[in-house]
């Protein structure tokens, strides 16, 4: 049995969640956030631009390594070949590579550490070409070389970061509607740290949630209410961490609530059955199950009558 809460106060607006990633991924994340009952605020901190003179002179047997969806998309625009072994950092990047037509795609389903382990395990004999941004986090190529894997990097896109707090985010912070910010990359986290450095006094009610620990590390001392990382670097885990950190969204708030718990209703049903059983016994019991004393009292001998002649 359910009933709606009798609350005469005006309903609170959906809690805002700032999505900092760039398109096309931002819209996909926004759809997830909206389905959870939150209000997505799409305000990317990074913009991507193609490196026009990038040359992908892929050698025979050389594999590709992608650490971002943008790297996969830009490489697909530059490279005609599709029958190339591709090592992708995560499932989303792997799906982007497959969507671009690459036929042999392996996903590390993790971070750069997992990607490096995957490449070392397969150890492509002709080496690996890392198609990436001009500025990258970590040194995948250097670490692969140190592990004995031939590797090189070609920059296929560059990243510019926002330097001013987006207006929609500033408004949500001002009225207290912003409750979480989602970070999909360490670069975006560093951009957020730079922009929010002067707004720490309004972050006490905001949670920062990252796709990995590296995505929240730059935000350690900004005064956020809480910092949390997804247990796995994918959208499903990020969505779960969001609801675990700030609670259910507007859909949960609007969902009918149980009037009382199931144990109460079970106890009530048992009590009702006992009452009904007692009433039945009280009404029909004497007729169906007469007591022994009643049978003796109504016998001919008990009534002082002579027994019938035979």
One Martini backbone bead per residue (centre of mass of N, CA, C, O) as a GRO file, in nm:
protein
  310
    1UNK     BB    1   0.097   0.036   0.023
    2UNK     BB    2   0.036   0.370  -0.094
    3UNK     BB    3   0.148   0.716  -0.045
    4UNK     BB    4   0.140   1.047  -0.054
    5UNK     BB    5   0.283   1.313   0.052
    6UNK     BB    6   0.172   1.568   0.287
    7UNK     BB    7   0.298   1.846   0.121
    8UNK     BB    8   0.263   2.203   0.113
    9UNK     BB    9   0.522   2.251   0.001
   10UNK     BB   10   0.712   2.342  -0.233
   11UNK     BB   11   0.877   2.206  -0.471
   12UNK     BB   12   1.181   2.114  -0.540
   13UNK     BB   13   1.421   2.155  -0.736
   14UNK     BB   14   1.623   2.006  -0.920
   15UNK     BB   15   1.922   1.885  -0.900
   16UNK     BB   16   2.230   1.993  -0.992
   17UNK     BB   17   2.448   1.884  -1.274
   18UNK     BB   18   2.771   1.917  -1.372
   19UNK     BB   19   2.887   1.898  -1.709
   20UNK     BB   20   3.231   1.900  -1.831
   21UNK     BB   21   3.210   1.763  -2.084
   22UNK     BB   22   3.225   1.711  -2.409
   23UNK     BB   23   3.135   1.678  -2.710
   24UNK     BB   24   2.919   1.408  -2.733
   25UNK     BB   25   2.923   1.310  -2.428
   26UNK     BB   26   2.743   1.516  -2.274
   27UNK     BB   27   2.460   1.419  -2.373
   28UNK     BB   28   2.478   1.131  -2.260
   29UNK     BB   29   2.511   1.215  -1.963
   30UNK     BB   30   2.255   1.390  -1.944
   31UNK     BB   31   2.054   1.159  -1.987
   32UNK     BB   32   2.127   1.008  -1.729
   33UNK     BB   33   2.076   1.235  -1.525
   34UNK     BB   34   1.779   1.281  -1.599
   35UNK     BB   35   1.682   0.983  -1.540
   36UNK     BB   36   1.755   1.030  -1.221
   37UNK     BB   37   1.629   1.342  -1.157
   38UNK     BB   38   1.816   1.551  -1.266
   39UNK     BB   39   1.985   1.859  -1.355
   40UNK     BB   40   2.143   1.925  -1.632
   41UNK     BB   41   2.469   2.099  -1.678
   42UNK     BB   42   2.601   2.208  -1.971
   43UNK     BB   43   2.967   2.286  -1.922
   44UNK     BB   44   3.233   2.286  -2.079
   45UNK     BB   45   3.597   2.298  -2.021
   46UNK     BB   46   3.648   2.166  -2.306
   47UNK     BB   47   3.811   2.204  -2.624
   48UNK     BB   48   3.832   2.072  -2.958
   49UNK     BB   49   4.111   2.050  -3.196
   50UNK     BB   50   4.244   2.004  -3.485
   51UNK     BB   51   4.534   1.883  -3.634
   52UNK     BB   52   4.590   1.958  -3.953
   53UNK     BB   53   4.908   1.841  -3.985
   54UNK     BB   54   4.856   1.558  -3.927
   55UNK     BB   55   5.056   1.247  -3.943
   56UNK     BB   56   4.967   0.904  -4.025
   57UNK     BB   57   5.242   0.682  -4.049
   58UNK     BB   58   5.157   0.384  -4.062
   59UNK     BB   59   5.289   0.086  -3.995
   60UNK     BB   60   5.336  -0.226  -4.048
   61UNK     BB   61   5.173  -0.368  -3.765
   62UNK     BB   62   5.086  -0.121  -3.630
   63UNK     BB   63   4.947   0.009  -3.353
   64UNK     BB   64   4.680   0.152  -3.166
   65UNK     BB   65   4.633   0.428  -2.928
   66UNK     BB   66   4.358   0.513  -2.705
   67UNK     BB   67   4.260   0.786  -2.458
   68UNK     BB   68   4.014   0.883  -2.648
   69UNK     BB   69   3.752   0.973  -2.838
   70UNK     BB   70   3.896   1.195  -3.001
   71UNK     BB   71   4.127   1.023  -3.104
   72UNK     BB   72   3.951   0.826  -3.263
   73UNK     BB   73   3.804   1.029  -3.447
   74UNK     BB   74   4.053   1.168  -3.573
   75UNK     BB   75   4.188   0.914  -3.690
   76UNK     BB   76   3.954   0.832  -3.878
   77UNK     BB   77   3.995   1.098  -4.056
   78UNK     BB   78   4.312   1.021  -4.137
   79UNK     BB   79   4.245   0.708  -4.169
   80UNK     BB   80   4.176   0.441  -4.379
   81UNK     BB   81   4.244   0.222  -4.214
   82UNK     BB   82   4.080  -0.071  -4.020
   83UNK     BB   83   4.290  -0.327  -3.997
   84UNK     BB   84   4.361  -0.242  -3.686
   85UNK     BB   85   4.508  -0.246  -3.394
   86UNK     BB   86   4.325  -0.156  -3.095
   87UNK     BB   87   4.394   0.040  -2.804
   88UNK     BB   88   4.174   0.099  -2.531
   89UNK     BB   89   4.111   0.247  -2.229
   90UNK     BB   90   3.793   0.213  -2.284
   91UNK     BB   91   3.472   0.142  -2.372
   92UNK     BB   92   3.399   0.412  -2.507
   93UNK     BB   93   3.647   0.421  -2.692
   94UNK     BB   94   3.595   0.149  -2.826
   95UNK     BB   95   3.319   0.224  -2.949
   96UNK     BB   96   3.426   0.456  -3.122
   97UNK     BB   97   3.612   0.280  -3.294
   98UNK     BB   98   3.395   0.092  -3.405
   99UNK     BB   99   3.216   0.317  -3.527
  100UNK     BB  100   3.465   0.398  -3.728
  101UNK     BB  101   3.558   0.076  -3.829
  102UNK     BB  102   3.714  -0.079  -3.637
  103UNK     BB  103   3.782  -0.440  -3.601
  104UNK     BB  104   4.036  -0.441  -3.377
  105UNK     BB  105   3.928  -0.415  -3.046
  106UNK     BB  106   4.080  -0.323  -2.732
  107UNK     BB  107   3.990  -0.318  -2.389
  108UNK     BB  108   4.091  -0.202  -2.067
  109UNK     BB  109   3.869  -0.100  -1.871
  110UNK     BB  110   4.019   0.186  -1.776
  111UNK     BB  111   4.322   0.313  -1.753
  112UNK     BB  112   4.640   0.377  -1.834
  113UNK     BB  113   4.745   0.139  -1.675
  114UNK     BB  114   4.568  -0.072  -1.818
  115UNK     BB  115   4.666  -0.012  -2.102
  116UNK     BB  116   4.962  -0.081  -2.063
  117UNK     BB  117   4.914  -0.376  -1.978
  118UNK     BB  118   4.777  -0.463  -2.241
  119UNK     BB  119   5.011  -0.401  -2.435
  120UNK     BB  120   5.228  -0.573  -2.296
  121UNK     BB  121   5.080  -0.842  -2.325
  122UNK     BB  122   5.075  -0.826  -2.650
  123UNK     BB  123   5.320  -0.710  -2.786
  124UNK     BB  124   5.369  -0.546  -3.046
  125UNK     BB  125   5.616  -0.578  -3.281
  126UNK     BB  126   5.562  -0.282  -3.434
  127UNK     BB  127   5.409  -0.136  -3.228
  128UNK     BB  128   5.296   0.197  -3.111
  129UNK     BB  129   5.040   0.443  -3.176
  130UNK     BB  130   4.973   0.749  -3.017
  131UNK     BB  131   4.663   0.902  -3.044
  132UNK     BB  132   4.658   1.245  -2.942
  133UNK     BB  133   4.721   1.500  -2.762
  134UNK     BB  134   4.936   1.739  -2.715
  135UNK     BB  135   4.833   1.718  -2.418
  136UNK     BB  136   4.919   1.480  -2.169
  137UNK     BB  137   4.853   1.244  -1.932
  138UNK     BB  138   5.129   1.133  -1.894
  139UNK     BB  139   5.362   0.852  -2.020
  140UNK     BB  140   5.303   0.611  -2.224
  141UNK     BB  141   5.543   0.590  -2.416
  142UNK     BB  142   5.776   0.585  -2.209
  143UNK     BB  143   5.671   0.330  -2.052
  144UNK     BB  144   5.674   0.134  -2.289
  145UNK     BB  145   5.972   0.156  -2.352
  146UNK     BB  146   6.066   0.060  -2.070
  147UNK     BB  147   5.908  -0.229  -2.138
  148UNK     BB  148   5.988  -0.291  -2.461
  149UNK     BB  149   5.792  -0.101  -2.630
  150UNK     BB  150   5.724   0.027  -2.917
  151UNK     BB  151   5.681   0.391  -2.922
  152UNK     BB  152   5.452   0.659  -3.029
  153UNK     BB  153   5.357   1.004  -3.096
  154UNK     BB  154   5.049   1.163  -3.222
  155UNK     BB  155   4.911   1.469  -3.276
  156UNK     BB  156   4.545   1.523  -3.346
  157UNK     BB  157   4.487   1.719  -3.094
  158UNK     BB  158   4.353   1.996  -2.913
  159UNK     BB  159   4.329   2.168  -2.592
  160UNK     BB  160   4.089   2.387  -2.452
  161UNK     BB  161   4.030   2.602  -2.176
  162UNK     BB  162   3.843   2.735  -1.954
  163UNK     BB  163   3.842   3.064  -1.758
  164UNK     BB  164   3.528   3.077  -1.704
  165UNK     BB  165   3.251   3.067  -1.540
  166UNK     BB  166   2.972   2.947  -1.618
  167UNK     BB  167   2.667   3.088  -1.600
  168UNK     BB  168   2.492   2.842  -1.517
  169UNK     BB  169   2.674   2.765  -1.276
  170UNK     BB  170   2.668   3.030  -1.120
  171UNK     BB  171   2.361   3.027  -1.072
  172UNK     BB  172   2.347   2.753  -0.920
  173UNK     BB  173   2.534   2.841  -0.690
  174UNK     BB  174   2.375   3.090  -0.589
  175UNK     BB  175   2.089   2.910  -0.537
  176UNK     BB  176   2.177   2.601  -0.450
  177UNK     BB  177   2.137   2.380  -0.699
  178UNK     BB  178   2.417   2.277  -0.683
  179UNK     BB  179   2.544   1.928  -0.613
  180UNK     BB  180   2.723   1.850  -0.877
  181UNK     BB  181   3.036   1.732  -1.030
  182UNK     BB  182   3.159   1.607  -1.339
  183UNK     BB  183   3.457   1.408  -1.403
  184UNK     BB  184   3.646   1.272  -1.700
  185UNK     BB  185   3.922   1.432  -1.639
  186UNK     BB  186   4.213   1.573  -1.532
  187UNK     BB  187   4.192   1.825  -1.709
  188UNK     BB  188   3.912   1.914  -1.613
  189UNK     BB  189   3.989   1.934  -1.315
  190UNK     BB  190   4.199   2.160  -1.349
  191UNK     BB  191   4.001   2.362  -1.467
  192UNK     BB  192   3.811   2.369  -1.224
  193UNK     BB  193   4.020   2.464  -1.017
  194UNK     BB  194   4.078   2.736  -1.151
  195UNK     BB  195   3.781   2.852  -1.156
  196UNK     BB  196   3.711   2.777  -0.831
  197UNK     BB  197   3.920   2.927  -0.647
  198UNK     BB  198   3.701   3.184  -0.588
  199UNK     BB  199   3.443   2.964  -0.482
  200UNK     BB  200   3.467   2.807  -0.196
  201UNK     BB  201   3.210   2.929  -0.032
  202UNK     BB  202   2.997   2.747  -0.243
  203UNK     BB  203   3.102   2.420  -0.199
  204UNK     BB  204   2.974   2.277   0.065
  205UNK     BB  205   2.717   2.145  -0.126
  206UNK     BB  206   2.931   2.007  -0.316
  207UNK     BB  207   3.003   1.743  -0.538
  208UNK     BB  208   3.285   1.554  -0.648
  209UNK     BB  209   3.285   1.345  -0.949
  210UNK     BB  210   3.482   1.081  -1.072
  211UNK     BB  211   3.610   0.844  -1.296
  212UNK     BB  212   3.861   0.894  -1.106
  213UNK     BB  213   4.104   0.978  -0.892
  214UNK     BB  214   4.245   1.177  -1.096
  215UNK     BB  215   3.970   1.359  -1.124
  216UNK     BB  216   3.994   1.470  -0.799
  217UNK     BB  217   4.278   1.563  -0.704
  218UNK     BB  218   4.268   1.882  -0.788
  219UNK     BB  219   4.010   1.921  -0.555
  220UNK     BB  220   4.098   1.888  -0.251
  221UNK     BB  221   4.120   2.231  -0.157
  222UNK     BB  222   3.808   2.369  -0.227
  223UNK     BB  223   3.549   2.278  -0.032
  224UNK     BB  224   3.408   2.033  -0.076
  225UNK     BB  225   3.187   1.821   0.057
  226UNK     BB  226   3.279   1.598  -0.165
  227UNK     BB  227   3.477   1.312  -0.274
  228UNK     BB  228   3.440   1.101  -0.572
  229UNK     BB  229   3.484   0.773  -0.715
  230UNK     BB  230   3.461   0.552  -0.936
  231UNK     BB  231   3.502   0.204  -0.947
  232UNK     BB  232   3.476   0.264  -1.259
  233UNK     BB  233   3.559   0.384  -1.593
  234UNK     BB  234   3.226   0.449  -1.619
  235UNK     BB  235   2.899   0.546  -1.649
  236UNK     BB  236   2.766   0.353  -1.450
  237UNK     BB  237   2.953   0.411  -1.208
  238UNK     BB  238   2.904   0.716  -1.202
  239UNK     BB  239   2.599   0.706  -1.148
  240UNK     BB  240   2.614   0.554  -0.883
  241UNK     BB  241   2.793   0.759  -0.732
  242UNK     BB  242   2.596   0.991  -0.747
  243UNK     BB  243   2.360   0.863  -0.580
  244UNK     BB  244   2.537   0.793  -0.329
  245UNK     BB  245   2.626   1.095  -0.266
  246UNK     BB  246   2.329   1.272  -0.319
  247UNK     BB  247   2.113   1.094  -0.397
  248UNK     BB  248   1.820   1.105  -0.507
  249UNK     BB  249   1.617   1.228  -0.722
  250UNK     BB  250   1.320   1.361  -0.818
  251UNK     BB  251   1.195   1.082  -0.870
  252UNK     BB  252   1.224   0.981  -0.579
  253UNK     BB  253   1.059   1.212  -0.443
  254UNK     BB  254   0.787   1.139  -0.622
  255UNK     BB  255   0.767   0.874  -0.505
  256UNK     BB  256   0.582   0.664  -0.356
  257UNK     BB  257   0.521   0.592  -0.023
  258UNK     BB  258   0.520   0.396   0.232
  259UNK     BB  259   0.330   0.395   0.501
  260UNK     BB  260   0.440   0.110   0.588
  261UNK     BB  261   0.588  -0.155   0.666
  262UNK     BB  262   0.580  -0.495   0.596
  263UNK     BB  263   0.571  -0.602   0.892
  264UNK     BB  264   0.314  -0.463   0.974
  265UNK     BB  265   0.124  -0.603   0.765
  266UNK     BB  266   0.179  -0.888   0.860
  267UNK     BB  267   0.081  -0.855   1.152
  268UNK     BB  268  -0.205  -0.764   1.077
  269UNK     BB  269  -0.288  -1.023   0.927
  270UNK     BB  270  -0.252  -1.217   1.166
  271UNK     BB  271  -0.449  -1.076   1.359
  272UNK     BB  272  -0.700  -1.102   1.177
  273UNK     BB  273  -0.699  -1.413   1.165
  274UNK     BB  274  -0.734  -1.457   1.468
  275UNK     BB  275  -1.003  -1.313   1.504
  276UNK     BB  276  -1.165  -1.482   1.302
  277UNK     BB  277  -1.111  -1.755   1.436
  278UNK     BB  278  -1.238  -1.685   1.711
  279UNK     BB  279  -1.525  -1.625   1.608
  280UNK     BB  280  -1.584  -1.902   1.487
  281UNK     BB  281  -1.549  -2.068   1.745
  282UNK     BB  282  -1.765  -1.916   1.918
  283UNK     BB  283  -2.011  -1.988   1.729
  284UNK     BB  284  -1.946  -2.309   1.623
  285UNK     BB  285  -1.809  -2.486   1.838
  286UNK     BB  286  -2.040  -2.614   2.024
  287UNK     BB  287  -2.172  -2.771   1.784
  288UNK     BB  288  -1.915  -2.926   1.673
  289UNK     BB  289  -1.768  -2.930   1.986
  290UNK     BB  290  -1.876  -3.084   2.236
  291UNK     BB  291  -1.852  -3.127   2.550
  292UNK     BB  292  -1.852  -3.392   2.765
  293UNK     BB  293  -2.052  -3.275   2.984
  294UNK     BB  294  -2.285  -3.230   2.787
  295UNK     BB  295  -2.339  -3.526   2.716
  296UNK     BB  296  -2.407  -3.628   3.007
  297UNK     BB  297  -2.640  -3.423   3.076
  298UNK     BB  298  -2.825  -3.542   2.815
  299UNK     BB  299  -2.876  -3.804   2.925
  300UNK     BB  300  -3.115  -4.013   3.053
  301UNK     BB  301  -2.979  -4.063   3.329
  302UNK     BB  302  -2.929  -3.760   3.398
  303UNK     BB  303  -3.256  -3.694   3.377
  304UNK     BB  304  -3.425  -3.945   3.518
  305UNK     BB  305  -3.482  -4.153   3.291
  306UNK     BB  306  -3.590  -4.419   3.163
  307UNK     BB  307  -3.515  -4.657   2.983
  308UNK     BB  308  -3.583  -4.799   2.710
  309UNK     BB  309  -3.763  -5.042   2.574
  310UNK     BB  310  -3.686  -5.370   2.406
   0.00000   0.00000   0.00000
